[in-house]
Amino acid sequence: MYFSKKAAEAVQEEQTDIWQCSTEGCPCWMRANFAFEETPDCPICQSSMIKDTRMLPTLSNISGKR
């Protein structure tokens, strides 16, 4: 007998606003709608962060904050 796994559903992605660390070697980034501040500092190296966009899986932030 032959059993195969079901094909995994494709993950829906969308263009998402993010904050990205301005320091060249720092890999830190976060989704803009999950940030605690309007203009956050990098939690790893404390540098300023710049706004950018990425194609990311769709998530929803259901907190009442934003």
Secondary structure in CASP SS format (residue, H / E / C, confidence):
PFRMAT SS
TARGET T0000
AUTHOR 0000-0000-0000
METHOD secondary structure of the structure
MODEL  1
M C 1.00
Y C 1.00
F C 1.00
S C 1.00
K C 1.00
K C 1.00
A C 1.00
A C 1.00
E C 1.00
A C 1.00
V C 1.00
Q C 1.00
E E 1.00
E E 1.00
Q E 1.00
T E 1.00
D E 1.00
I E 1.00
W E 1.00
Q E 1.00
C E 1.00
S C 1.00
T C 1.00
E C 1.00
G C 1.00
C C 1.00
P C 1.00
C C 1.00
W E 1.00
M E 1.00
R E 1.00
A H 1.00
N H 1.00
F H 1.00
A C 1.00
F C 1.00
E C 1.00
E C 1.00
T C 1.00
P C 1.00
D E 1.00
C C 1.00
P C 1.00
I C 1.00
C C 1.00
Q C 1.00
S C 1.00
S E 1.00
M E 1.00
I E 1.00
K E 1.00
D E 1.00
T E 1.00
R E 1.00
M E 1.00
L E 1.00
P E 1.00
T C 1.00
L C 1.00
S C 1.00
N C 1.00
I C 1.00
S C 1.00
G C 1.00
K C 1.00
R C 1.00
END
